[in-house]
Amino acid sequence: MLLAIDCGNTNTVFAIWDGTRFLATWRIGTDHKRTADEYYVWLSSLMMLNGIEPKIEEVIISSTVPRVVFNLRVLSNRYFDCRPLVVGKPECLLPHQPRVDQGTTVGPDRLVNTAGAFDRHGGNLVVVDFGTATTFDVVDTDGAYIGGVIAPGVNLSLEALHMAAAALPHVDVTRPQQAIGTNTVACMQSGVYWGYIGLVEGIVRAIRQERDLPMKVIGTGGLAPLFAQDTEIFDSIEDDLTMHGLVLIHDYNKENA
């Protein structure tokens, strides 16, 4: 069995792949202080609760938080007796090499999303990932990542409003009942919700004009279904895109070892 780990700035997702399907997926808050032993106690307990034997044979990791990778490596070595494959490291092969400015380091999550999206939809894509940052990844005709856009994430923007303006409260992201808010919370929620729909539509429009090609738009991340309610910009919403990409990259490395 394969353990796929996607470590983001806010949450880390663990998924068990048995070769044909994902048996289970779990989420935990990202914390660079969490030890390998703590990871194992948490993970093995969840596996047993779900009736899954903790017989992990291989591990693949994608992490946007470098400080977390060390303890995930220790987890793999100590408890699963394997050396993990880490996306973005020289020993990890990619199905398609990114084409960006020399010296530029592309985030592992963006490489993984590119691989997963190309496998499912072919080339000429824009992958919009609603995470701590909202990222737009442009996938070329042949499946290569060729650049993109990074914007502040939805929750990050709300937190910034709350932190910078003493009179503004912390609010949750939700679809407002109407565009014109009649109280402070409703005003903030409307600004973020409709503002981000405008941001996504505007950036995708600019990318399409620059590329001068018909491009499919794939949404992923926890908030993607929420924003997809009021825009027709998305051709597909896929919660498992990153995990699918991790499995693909793992298989590609096994085939080309």
Accessible surface in RSA format (square Angstrom, percent):
REM  Atomic radii and reference values for relative SASA: ProtOr
REM  Chains: A
REM  Algorithm: Lee & Richards
REM  Probe-radius: 1.40
REM  Slices: 20
REM RES _ NUM      All-atoms   Total-Side   Main-Chain    Non-polar    All polar
REM                ABS   REL    ABS   REL    ABS   REL    ABS   REL    ABS   REL
RES MET A   1    50.92  26.4  31.10  20.6  19.83  47.2  30.27  25.7  20.66  27.4
RES LEU A   2     5.14   2.9   4.64   3.3   0.50   1.2   4.64   3.3   0.50   1.3
RES LEU A   3     0.01   0.0   0.01   0.0   0.00   0.0   0.01   0.0   0.00   0.0
RES ALA A   4     0.00   0.0   0.00   0.0   0.00   0.0   0.00   0.0   0.00   0.0
RES ILE A   5     0.00   0.0   0.00   0.0   0.00   0.0   0.00   0.0   0.00   0.0
RES ASP A   6    27.09  19.0  26.71  26.6   0.38   0.9   0.00   0.0  27.09  27.0
RES CYS A   7     0.15   0.1   0.00   0.0   0.15   0.3   0.00   0.0   0.15   0.2
RES GLY A   8    21.83  26.9   0.00   N/A  21.83  26.9  21.38  58.7   0.44   1.0
RES ASN A   9    90.68  62.5  65.95  63.7  24.73  59.6  13.02  31.3  77.66  75.1
RES THR A  10    82.84  58.9  71.27  72.3  11.56  27.6  61.78  83.0  21.06  31.8
RES ASN A  11    55.45  38.2  48.04  46.4   7.41  17.8   3.43   8.2  52.02  50.3
RES THR A  12     0.19   0.1   0.19   0.2   0.00   0.0   0.00   0.0   0.19   0.3
RES VAL A  13    15.29  10.1  15.29  13.8   0.00   0.0  15.29  13.3   0.00   0.0
RES PHE A  14     0.11   0.1   0.11   0.1   0.00   0.0   0.11   0.1   0.00   0.0
RES ALA A  15     0.07   0.1   0.07   0.1   0.00   0.0   0.07   0.1   0.00   0.0
RES ILE A  16     0.00   0.0   0.00   0.0   0.00   0.0   0.00   0.0   0.00   0.0
RES TRP A  17    51.36  20.6  50.97  24.7   0.39   0.9  46.01  24.5   5.35   8.7
RES ASP A  18    57.11  40.0  29.00  28.9  28.11  66.5  11.60  27.3  45.50  45.4
RES GLY A  19    50.97  62.9   0.00   N/A  50.97  62.9  26.30  72.2  24.67  55.2
RES THR A  20   111.79  79.5  85.15  86.3  26.64  63.5  78.31 105.2  33.48  50.6
RES ARG A  21   143.07  60.1 140.43  71.6   2.64   6.3  53.64  73.3  89.43  54.2
RES PHE A  22    52.05  26.0  32.26  20.0  19.79  51.5  32.26  19.6  19.79  56.6
RES LEU A  23    52.51  29.2  26.09  18.7  26.41  66.4  26.46  18.6  26.04  70.1
RES ALA A  24    16.66  15.3   5.88   9.1  10.78  24.5  16.66  23.5   0.00   0.0
RES THR A  25    76.07  54.1  49.78  50.5  26.30  62.7  36.64  49.2  39.44  59.6
RES TRP A  26    31.00  12.4  25.66  12.4   5.34  12.5  23.36  12.5   7.63  12.4
RES ARG A  27   152.40  64.0 125.78  64.1  26.63  63.4  44.03  60.2 108.37  65.7
RES ILE A  28    25.27  14.4  19.58  14.6   5.69  13.7  25.27  18.2   0.00   0.0
RES GLY A  29    35.96  44.3   0.00   N/A  35.96  44.3  26.12  71.7   9.83  22.0
RES THR A  30    29.77  21.2   4.69   4.8  25.08  59.8   4.94   6.6  24.83  37.5
RES ASP A  31    56.46  39.6  51.37  51.1   5.09  12.0  16.07  37.8  40.40  40.3
RES HIS A  32    60.56  33.1  51.59  35.9   8.96  22.9  32.85  33.9  27.71  32.2
RES LYS A  33   155.55  75.9 135.59  83.2  19.96  47.5  85.11  76.6  70.45  75.0
RES ARG A  34    48.34  20.3  45.34  23.1   2.99   7.1   4.93   6.7  43.41  26.3
RES THR A  35    59.40  42.2  59.40  60.2   0.00   0.0  56.86  76.4   2.54   3.8
RES ALA A  36     2.80   2.6   1.56   2.4   1.24   2.8   1.56   2.2   1.24   3.3
RES ASP A  37    62.06  43.5  61.59  61.3   0.47   1.1  24.26  57.1  37.80  37.7
RES GLU A  38    93.28  53.6  86.88  65.7   6.39  15.2  37.55  72.6  55.73  45.5
RES TYR A  39     0.80   0.4   0.80   0.5   0.00   0.0   0.18   0.1   0.63   0.8
RES TYR A  40    56.00  26.1  56.00  31.9   0.00   0.0  27.29  20.5  28.71  35.4
RES VAL A  41    98.07  64.5  96.17  87.1   1.90   4.6  98.07  85.2   0.00   0.0
RES TRP A  42    59.12  23.7  52.01  25.2   7.11  16.7  42.85  22.8  16.26  26.4
RES LEU A  43     0.46   0.3   0.46   0.3   0.00   0.0   0.46   0.3   0.00   0.0
RES SER A  44    10.75   9.1  10.26  13.7   0.49   1.1   3.69   7.9   7.07   9.9
RES SER A  45    47.30  40.0  45.10  60.2   2.19   5.1  26.98  57.4  20.32  28.5
RES LEU A  46    40.71  22.7  40.71  29.1   0.00   0.0  40.71  28.6   0.00   0.0
RES MET A  47     0.85   0.4   0.85   0.6   0.00   0.0   0.00   0.0   0.85   1.1
RES MET A  48   125.46  65.0 105.03  69.5  20.43  48.6  69.15  58.8  56.31  74.6
RES LEU A  49   147.11  81.9 112.02  80.1  35.08  88.2 115.77  81.3  31.33  84.3
RES ASN A  50    81.00  55.9  50.74  49.0  30.26  72.9  12.73  30.6  68.27  66.0
RES GLY A  51    70.12  86.5   0.00   N/A  70.12  86.5  37.35 102.5  32.76  73.4
RES ILE A  52    17.43   9.9  12.14   9.0   5.29  12.8  15.49  11.2   1.94   5.3
RES GLU A  53   111.36  63.9 106.57  80.6   4.79  11.4  40.22  77.8  71.14  58.1
RES PRO A  54    46.51  33.9  31.47  28.7  15.03  54.7  31.47  26.0  15.03  93.4
RES LYS A  55   141.18  68.9 132.91  81.6   8.27  19.7  84.93  76.4  56.25  59.9
RES ILE A  56     9.39   5.3   0.00   0.0   9.39  22.6   0.00   0.0   9.39  25.5
RES GLU A  57   118.61  68.1 104.65  79.2  13.96  33.2  36.64  70.9  81.98  66.9
RES GLU A  58    56.86  32.6  56.05  42.4   0.80   1.9  23.76  46.0  33.09  27.0
RES VAL A  59     3.58   2.4   0.02   0.0   3.56   8.6   0.02   0.0   3.56   9.7
RES ILE A  60     0.00   0.0   0.00   0.0   0.00   0.0   0.00   0.0   0.00   0.0
RES ILE A  61     0.00   0.0   0.00   0.0   0.00   0.0   0.00   0.0   0.00   0.0
RES SER A  62     0.21   0.2   0.21   0.3   0.00   0.0   0.00   0.0   0.21   0.3
RES SER A  63    10.21   8.6   0.38   0.5   9.83  22.7   0.51   1.1   9.70  13.6
RES THR A  64    42.00  29.9  20.23  20.5  21.77  51.9  24.79  33.3  17.21  26.0
RES VAL A  65    28.79  18.9  27.80  25.2   0.99   2.4  28.79  25.0   0.00   0.0
RES PRO A  66   109.32  79.7  94.92  86.5  14.41  52.4  99.18  81.9  10.14  63.1
RES ARG A  67   162.57  68.3 144.88  73.9  17.69  42.1  66.15  90.4  96.42  58.4
RES VAL A  68     1.13   0.7   0.76   0.7   0.37   0.9   1.13   1.0   0.00   0.0
RES VAL A  69    16.32  10.7  16.32  14.8   0.00   0.0  16.32  14.2   0.00   0.0
RES PHE A  70   140.59  70.3 136.67  84.7   3.92  10.2 139.19  84.4   1.40   4.0
RES ASN A  71    27.05  18.7  27.05  26.1   0.00   0.0   0.63   1.5  26.42  25.5
RES LEU A  72     0.00   0.0   0.00   0.0   0.00   0.0   0.00   0.0   0.00   0.0
RES ARG A  73    58.22  24.4  58.22  29.7   0.00   0.0  26.46  36.2  31.76  19.2
RES VAL A  74    29.93  19.7  29.36  26.6   0.56   1.4  29.93  26.0   0.00   0.0
RES LEU A  75     0.03   0.0   0.03   0.0   0.00   0.0   0.03   0.0   0.00   0.0
RES SER A  76     0.02   0.0   0.02   0.0   0.00   0.0   0.00   0.0   0.02   0.0
RES ASN A  77    82.11  56.6  68.68  66.4  13.43  32.3  27.21  65.5  54.90  53.1
RES ARG A  78   141.19  59.3 106.20  54.1  34.99  83.3  44.31  60.6  96.88  58.7
RES TYR A  79    78.53  36.7  50.89  29.0  27.65  71.9  34.27  25.8  44.27  54.6
RES PHE A  80    14.25   7.1   2.63   1.6  11.62  30.2   7.14   4.3   7.11  20.3
RES ASP A  81   133.37  93.4 112.38 111.9  21.00  49.6  33.01  77.7 100.36 100.1
RES CYS A  82    22.45  17.0  12.03  13.4  10.42  24.5  21.51  54.5   0.94   1.0
RES ARG A  83   186.50  78.3 159.47  81.3  27.03  64.4  61.05  83.4 125.45  76.0
RES PRO A  84     4.75   3.5   0.61   0.6   4.14  15.1   0.61   0.5   4.14  25.7
RES LEU A  85    30.44  16.9  28.62  20.5   1.82   4.6  30.18  21.2   0.26   0.7
RES VAL A  86     4.33   2.8   4.33   3.9   0.00   0.0   4.33   3.8   0.00   0.0
RES VAL A  87     2.78   1.8   0.00   0.0   2.78   6.7   0.00   0.0   2.78   7.5
RES GLY A  88    50.45  62.2   0.00   N/A  50.45  62.2  18.88  51.8  31.57  70.7
RES LYS A  89    91.30  44.5  87.71  53.8   3.59   8.5  29.87  26.9  61.42  65.4
RES PRO A  90   128.34  93.5  95.23  86.8  33.11 120.4 109.47  90.4  18.87 117.3
RES GLU A  91    81.05  46.5  57.59  43.6  23.45  55.8  49.94  96.6  31.11  25.4
RES CYS A  92     9.48   7.2   0.00   0.0   9.48  22.3   0.00   0.0   9.48  10.2
RES LEU A  93    73.07  40.7  72.10  51.6   0.97   2.4  73.07  51.3   0.00   0.0
RES LEU A  94    22.29  12.4  15.71  11.2   6.58  16.5  15.71  11.0   6.58  17.7
RES PRO A  95    42.60  31.0  24.31  22.2  18.29  66.5  24.31  20.1  18.29 113.6
RES HIS A  96    65.79  36.0  50.89  35.4  14.90  38.1  37.30  38.4  28.49  33.1
RES GLN A  97   116.94  65.4 109.11  79.7   7.83  18.6  59.68 127.0  57.27  43.4
RES PRO A  98    35.44  25.8  19.00  17.3  16.44  59.7  19.06  15.7  16.38 101.8
RES ARG A  99   115.24  48.4 101.06  51.5  14.18  33.8  70.58  96.5  44.66  27.1
RES VAL A 100    54.12  35.6  19.23  17.4  34.89  84.1  30.39  26.4  23.73  64.4
RES ASP A 101   116.33  81.5 106.94 106.4   9.38  22.2  28.35  66.7  87.97  87.7
RES GLN A 102   188.55 105.4 150.27 109.8  38.28  91.2  61.44 130.8 127.11  96.4
RES GLY A 103    79.24  97.7   0.00   N/A  79.24  97.7  43.19 118.5  36.04  80.7
RES THR A 104    74.10  52.7  48.95  49.6  25.15  59.9  40.85  54.9  33.25  50.3
RES THR A 105   127.84  90.9  99.14 100.5  28.70  68.4  70.86  95.2  56.98  86.1
RES VAL A 106    17.62  11.6   5.89   5.3  11.73  28.3   9.65   8.4   7.96  21.6
RES GLY A 107    23.29  28.7   0.00   N/A  23.29  28.7  17.72  48.6   5.57  12.5
RES PRO A 108    22.37  16.3  22.37  20.4   0.00   0.0  22.37  18.5   0.00   0.0
RES ASP A 109    32.50  22.8  32.50  32.4   0.00   0.0   8.54  20.1  23.96  23.9
RES ARG A 110    22.29   9.4  22.26  11.3   0.03   0.1   8.94  12.2  13.35   8.1
RES LEU A 111    15.78   8.8  11.62   8.3   4.16  10.5  12.28   8.6   3.50   9.4
RES VAL A 112     0.00   0.0   0.00   0.0   0.00   0.0   0.00   0.0   0.00   0.0
RES ASN A 113     0.98   0.7   0.98   0.9   0.00   0.0   0.00   0.0   0.98   0.9
RES THR A 114     6.36   4.5   6.36   6.5   0.00   0.0   6.36   8.5   0.00   0.0
RES ALA A 115    10.91  10.0   4.57   7.1   6.34  14.4   8.20  11.5   2.71   7.2
RES GLY A 116     0.00   0.0   0.00   N/A   0.00   0.0   0.00   0.0   0.00   0.0
RES ALA A 117     0.00   0.0   0.00   0.0   0.00   0.0   0.00   0.0   0.00   0.0
RES PHE A 118    51.52  25.8  47.86  29.6   3.67   9.5  47.86  29.0   3.67  10.5
RES ASP A 119    80.70  56.5  49.50  49.3  31.21  73.8  10.71  25.2  69.99  69.8
RES ARG A 120    93.06  39.1  58.64  29.9  34.43  82.0  29.99  41.0  63.07  38.2
RES HIS A 121    45.88  25.1  26.49  18.4  19.39  49.6  26.33  27.1  19.54  22.7
RES GLY A 122    29.00  35.8   0.00   N/A  29.00  35.8  25.20  69.2   3.80   8.5
RES GLY A 123    21.89  27.0   0.00   N/A  21.89  27.0   1.61   4.4  20.27  45.4
RES ASN A 124    32.06  22.1  30.86  29.8   1.20   2.9   3.87   9.3  28.19  27.2
RES LEU A 125     0.00   0.0   0.00   0.0   0.00   0.0   0.00   0.0   0.00   0.0
RES VAL A 126     0.00   0.0   0.00   0.0   0.00   0.0   0.00   0.0   0.00   0.0
RES VAL A 127     0.00   0.0   0.00   0.0   0.00   0.0   0.00   0.0   0.00   0.0
RES VAL A 128     0.00   0.0   0.00   0.0   0.00   0.0   0.00   0.0   0.00   0.0
RES ASP A 129    22.12  15.5  22.08  22.0   0.04   0.1   2.18   5.1  19.94  19.9
RES PHE A 130     8.78   4.4   0.58   0.4   8.20  21.3   1.10   0.7   7.68  22.0
RES GLY A 131    40.09  49.4   0.00   N/A  40.09  49.4  30.60  84.0   9.49  21.2
RES THR A 132    50.76  36.1  33.18  33.6  17.58  41.9  38.87  52.2  11.89  18.0
RES ALA A 133    33.17  30.5  27.12  41.8   6.05  13.8  27.12  38.2   6.05  16.0
RES THR A 134     0.13   0.1   0.13   0.1   0.00   0.0   0.00   0.0   0.13   0.2
RES THR A 135    12.72   9.1  12.72  12.9   0.00   0.0  10.57  14.2   2.15   3.3
RES PHE A 136     0.00   0.0   0.00   0.0   0.00   0.0   0.00   0.0   0.00   0.0
RES ASP A 137     0.00   0.0   0.00   0.0   0.00   0.0   0.00   0.0   0.00   0.0
RES VAL A 138    10.96   7.2  10.96   9.9   0.00   0.0  10.96   9.5   0.00   0.0
RES VAL A 139     0.00   0.0   0.00   0.0   0.00   0.0   0.00   0.0   0.00   0.0
RES ASP A 140    25.34  17.8  25.34  25.2   0.00   0.0   0.69   1.6  24.66  24.6
RES THR A 141    87.78  62.4  79.09  80.2   8.69  20.7  67.00  90.0  20.78  31.4
RES ASP A 142    70.07  49.1  60.64  60.4   9.43  22.3  44.09 103.8  25.98  25.9
RES GLY A 143     0.68   0.8   0.00   N/A   0.68   0.8   0.00   0.0   0.68   1.5
RES ALA A 144     1.46   1.3   1.46   2.2   0.00   0.0   1.46   2.1   0.00   0.0
RES TYR A 145    10.96   5.1  10.31   5.9   0.64   1.7   2.35   1.8   8.61  10.6
RES ILE A 146    45.96  26.2  24.19  18.0  21.77  52.5  24.19  17.4  21.77  59.1
RES GLY A 147    17.39  21.4   0.00   N/A  17.39  21.4  17.39  47.7   0.00   0.0
RES GLY A 148    41.46  51.1   0.00   N/A  41.46  51.1   3.54   9.7  37.92  84.9
RES VAL A 149    48.57  32.0  43.43  39.3   5.14  12.4  48.57  42.2   0.00   0.0
RES ILE A 150   119.42  68.0  88.76  66.1  30.66  73.9  88.76  63.9  30.66  83.2
RES ALA A 151     8.72   8.0   6.14   9.5   2.58   5.9   8.64  12.2   0.08   0.2
RES PRO A 152    80.16  58.4  74.43  67.8   5.73  20.8  79.32  65.5   0.83   5.2
RES GLY A 153     0.16   0.2   0.00   N/A   0.16   0.2   0.16   0.4   0.00   0.0
RES VAL A 154     1.41   0.9   0.87   0.8   0.54   1.3   0.87   0.8   0.54   1.5
RES ASN A 155    91.12  62.8  87.38  84.4   3.74   9.0  32.86  79.1  58.26  56.3
RES LEU A 156    90.03  50.1  84.66  60.6   5.37  13.5  87.87  61.7   2.16   5.8
RES SER A 157    27.40  23.2  21.38  28.5   6.02  13.9  19.30  41.1   8.10  11.3
RES LEU A 158     2.09   1.2   1.53   1.1   0.56   1.4   1.53   1.1   0.56   1.5
RES GLU A 159    67.07  38.5  67.07  50.7   0.00   0.0  35.30  68.3  31.77  25.9
RES ALA A 160    56.37  51.8  47.41  73.2   8.95  20.4  55.14  77.7   1.22   3.2
RES LEU A 161    72.01  40.1  69.91  50.0   2.10   5.3  71.71  50.4   0.31   0.8
RES HIS A 162    65.21  35.6  59.00  41.0   6.21  15.9  32.52  33.5  32.68  38.0
RES MET A 163   144.64  74.9 112.55  74.5  32.09  76.4  96.30  81.9  48.34  64.0
RES ALA A 164    93.32  85.8  52.29  80.7  41.03  93.3  61.84  87.1  31.48  83.4
RES ALA A 165    33.85  31.1  28.16  43.5   5.69  13.0  33.85  47.7   0.01   0.0
RES ALA A 166   114.65 105.4  69.19 106.8  45.46 103.4  79.40 111.8  35.25  93.4
RES ALA A 167    96.66  88.9  63.81  98.5  32.85  74.7  75.50 106.3  21.16  56.1
RES LEU A 168    45.94  25.6  44.58  31.9   1.36   3.4  44.97  31.6   0.97   2.6
RES PRO A 169    49.62  36.2  42.03  38.3   7.59  27.6  49.62  41.0   0.00   0.0
RES HIS A 170   103.34  56.5  81.89  56.9  21.45  54.9  61.66  63.5  41.68  48.5
RES VAL A 171     9.62   6.3   2.13   1.9   7.48  18.0   7.63   6.6   1.99   5.4
RES ASP A 172   104.51  73.2  98.43  98.0   6.08  14.4  28.79  67.8  75.72  75.5
RES VAL A 173    28.40  18.7   5.11   4.6  23.29  56.1   6.85   5.9  21.55  58.5
RES THR A 174    55.46  39.4  53.25  54.0   2.21   5.3  26.25  35.3  29.21  44.2
RES ARG A 175    98.32  41.3  82.92  42.3  15.40  36.7  20.46  28.0  77.86  47.2
RES PRO A 176     9.79   7.1   3.60   3.3   6.19  22.5   8.60   7.1   1.19   7.4
RES GLN A 177   183.16 102.4 146.30 106.9  36.86  87.8  52.79 112.4 130.37  98.9
RES GLN A 178   103.58  57.9  93.58  68.4  10.01  23.8  40.72  86.7  62.86  47.7
RES ALA A 179    66.65  61.3  49.71  76.7  16.94  38.5  49.72  70.0  16.93  44.9
RES ILE A 180   139.98  79.7 135.35 100.8   4.63  11.2 139.44 100.4   0.53   1.4
RES GLY A 181    17.22  21.2   0.00   N/A  17.22  21.2   1.22   3.4  16.00  35.8
RES THR A 182   114.13  81.2  76.00  77.0  38.13  90.9  62.62  84.1  51.51  77.9
RES ASN A 183    85.13  58.7  73.39  70.9  11.74  28.3  43.96 105.8  41.18  39.8
RES THR A 184    65.87  46.8  56.15  56.9   9.72  23.2  23.35  31.4  42.52  64.3
RES VAL A 185    61.71  40.6  61.34  55.5   0.37   0.9  61.34  53.3   0.37   1.0
RES ALA A 186    25.68  23.6  24.84  38.3   0.84   1.9  25.41  35.8   0.27   0.7
RES CYS A 187    65.59  49.6  54.06  60.3  11.54  27.1  25.42  64.4  40.17  43.3
RES MET A 188    13.06   6.8   7.48   5.0   5.57  13.3  12.69  10.8   0.37   0.5
RES GLN A 189    30.52  17.1  27.72  20.3   2.80   6.7   2.20   4.7  28.32  21.5
RES SER A 190     8.92   7.5   8.33  11.1   0.58   1.3   2.97   6.3   5.95   8.3
RES GLY A 191    48.08  59.3   0.00   N/A  48.08  59.3  38.81 106.5   9.27  20.8
RES VAL A 192    11.92   7.8   8.92   8.1   3.00   7.2  11.82  10.3   0.10   0.3
RES TYR A 193     0.55   0.3   0.48   0.3   0.07   0.2   0.48   0.4   0.07   0.1
RES TRP A 194    90.11  36.2  81.87  39.6   8.23  19.3  82.13  43.8   7.97  12.9
RES GLY A 195    40.37  49.8   0.00   N/A  40.37  49.8  31.78  87.2   8.59  19.2
RES TYR A 196    15.80   7.4  15.78   9.0   0.02   0.0  13.19   9.9   2.60   3.2
RES ILE A 197     9.91   5.6   8.72   6.5   1.19   2.9   9.90   7.1   0.01   0.0
RES GLY A 198    39.77  49.0   0.00   N/A  39.77  49.0  31.13  85.4   8.64  19.4
RES LEU A 199    53.85  30.0  41.69  29.8  12.16  30.6  52.24  36.7   1.61   4.3
RES VAL A 200     2.56   1.7   2.56   2.3   0.00   0.0   2.56   2.2   0.00   0.0
RES GLU A 201    56.08  32.2  55.66  42.1   0.42   1.0  10.33  20.0  45.76  37.4
RES GLY A 202    21.35  26.3   0.00   N/A  21.35  26.3  15.70  43.1   5.65  12.7
RES ILE A 203    35.60  20.3  33.50  25.0   2.10   5.1  35.28  25.4   0.32   0.9
RES VAL A 204     0.00   0.0   0.00   0.0   0.00   0.0   0.00   0.0   0.00   0.0
RES ARG A 205   137.39  57.7 135.17  68.9   2.22   5.3  49.55  67.7  87.84  53.2
RES ALA A 206    56.01  51.5  50.33  77.7   5.68  12.9  52.67  74.2   3.34   8.8
RES ILE A 207    18.38  10.5  15.69  11.7   2.69   6.5  18.35  13.2   0.03   0.1
RES ARG A 208    77.76  32.6  74.28  37.9   3.47   8.3  28.67  39.2  49.09  29.8
RES GLN A 209   132.31  74.0 106.04  77.5  26.27  62.5  46.68  99.4  85.63  64.9
RES GLU A 210   158.00  90.7 123.64  93.5  34.36  81.8  45.28  87.6 112.72  92.0
RES ARG A 211    62.51  26.2  45.28  23.1  17.23  41.0  20.81  28.4  41.70  25.3
RES ASP A 212   123.45  86.5 105.10 104.6  18.34  43.4  26.64  62.7  96.81  96.5
RES LEU A 213    69.30  38.6  60.08  43.0   9.22  23.2  63.60  44.7   5.70  15.3
RES PRO A 214   120.83  88.1 101.45  92.5  19.38  70.4 112.75  93.1   8.07  50.2
RES MET A 215     7.03   3.6   0.00   0.0   7.03  16.7   1.44   1.2   5.59   7.4
RES LYS A 216   101.51  49.5  99.14  60.8   2.38   5.7  58.93  53.0  42.59  45.4
RES VAL A 217     0.00   0.0   0.00   0.0   0.00   0.0   0.00   0.0   0.00   0.0
RES ILE A 218     0.04   0.0   0.04   0.0   0.00   0.0   0.04   0.0   0.00   0.0
RES GLY A 219     0.00   0.0   0.00   N/A   0.00   0.0   0.00   0.0   0.00   0.0
RES THR A 220     3.90   2.8   3.90   4.0   0.00   0.0   0.60   0.8   3.31   5.0
RES GLY A 221    19.15  23.6   0.00   N/A  19.15  23.6  18.27  50.1   0.88   2.0
RES GLY A 222    71.17  87.8   0.00   N/A  71.17  87.8  39.78 109.2  31.39  70.3
RES LEU A 223    41.37  23.0  41.16  29.4   0.21   0.5  41.22  29.0   0.15   0.4
RES ALA A 224     0.00   0.0   0.00   0.0   0.00   0.0   0.00   0.0   0.00   0.0
RES PRO A 225    61.74  45.0  52.80  48.1   8.94  32.5  55.35  45.7   6.39  39.7
RES LEU A 226    35.82  19.9  30.88  22.1   4.94  12.4  34.11  24.0   1.71   4.6
RES PHE A 227     1.79   0.9   1.79   1.1   0.00   0.0   1.79   1.1   0.00   0.0
RES ALA A 228    27.98  25.7  14.74  22.7  13.24  30.1  14.98  21.1  13.00  34.4
RES GLN A 229   110.11  61.6  71.49  52.2  38.63  92.0  37.28  79.3  72.84  55.2
RES ASP A 230    42.14  29.5  18.32  18.2  23.82  56.3   9.48  22.3  32.66  32.6
RES THR A 231    17.16  12.2   1.73   1.8  15.43  36.8   6.72   9.0  10.45  15.8
RES GLU A 232   177.93 102.2 145.93 110.4  32.01  76.2  65.50 126.7 112.43  91.8
RES ILE A 233    27.35  15.6  20.20  15.0   7.15  17.2  23.34  16.8   4.00  10.9
RES PHE A 234    28.02  14.0   5.36   3.3  22.66  59.0   5.36   3.2  22.66  64.9
RES ASP A 235    87.56  61.3  50.28  50.0  37.28  88.2  14.95  35.2  72.61  72.4
RES SER A 236    28.28  23.9  19.42  25.9   8.86  20.4  15.89  33.8  12.38  17.3
RES ILE A 237    57.72  32.8  29.19  21.7  28.53  68.8  29.19  21.0  28.53  77.4
RES GLU A 238    20.20  11.6  16.45  12.4   3.75   8.9  15.24  29.5   4.96   4.1
RES ASP A 239   113.70  79.6  81.71  81.3  31.99  75.7  37.97  89.4  75.73  75.5
RES ASP A 240    60.32  42.3  55.30  55.0   5.02  11.9  29.94  70.5  30.38  30.3
RES LEU A 241     0.00   0.0   0.00   0.0   0.00   0.0   0.00   0.0   0.00   0.0
RES THR A 242    17.57  12.5  17.48  17.7   0.08   0.2   8.26  11.1   9.30  14.1
RES MET A 243    13.61   7.0  13.37   8.9   0.24   0.6  13.37  11.4   0.24   0.3
RES HIS A 244    37.52  20.5  37.12  25.8   0.39   1.0  25.26  26.0  12.26  14.3
RES GLY A 245     0.00   0.0   0.00   N/A   0.00   0.0   0.00   0.0   0.00   0.0
RES LEU A 246     0.00   0.0   0.00   0.0   0.00   0.0   0.00   0.0   0.00   0.0
RES VAL A 247     8.23   5.4   8.23   7.5   0.00   0.0   8.23   7.2   0.00   0.0
RES LEU A 248    45.53  25.4  42.34  30.3   3.18   8.0  42.34  29.7   3.18   8.6
RES ILE A 249     0.00   0.0   0.00   0.0   0.00   0.0   0.00   0.0   0.00   0.0
RES HIS A 250    14.83   8.1  14.81  10.3   0.02   0.0  14.52  15.0   0.32   0.4
RES ASP A 251    55.32  38.8  54.30  54.0   1.02   2.4  16.81  39.6  38.51  38.4
RES TYR A 252    69.56  32.5  67.56  38.4   2.01   5.2  36.07  27.1  33.49  41.3
RES ASN A 253    15.83  10.9  12.44  12.0   3.40   8.2   9.92  23.9   5.91   5.7
RES LYS A 254   122.43  59.7  98.02  60.1  24.41  58.1  58.64  52.8  63.79  67.9
RES GLU A 255   139.41  80.0 100.17  75.8  39.24  93.4  46.17  89.3  93.24  76.1
RES ASN A 256    72.63  50.1  49.25  47.6  23.38  56.3  12.97  31.2  59.67  57.7
RES ALA A 257   123.84 113.9  49.37  76.2  74.48 169.4  84.94 119.6  38.90 103.1
END  Absolute sums over single chains surface
CHAIN  1 A    12761.4       9750.4       3011.1       7013.3       5748.2
END  Absolute sums over all chains
TOTAL         12761.4       9750.4       3011.1       7013.3       5748.2
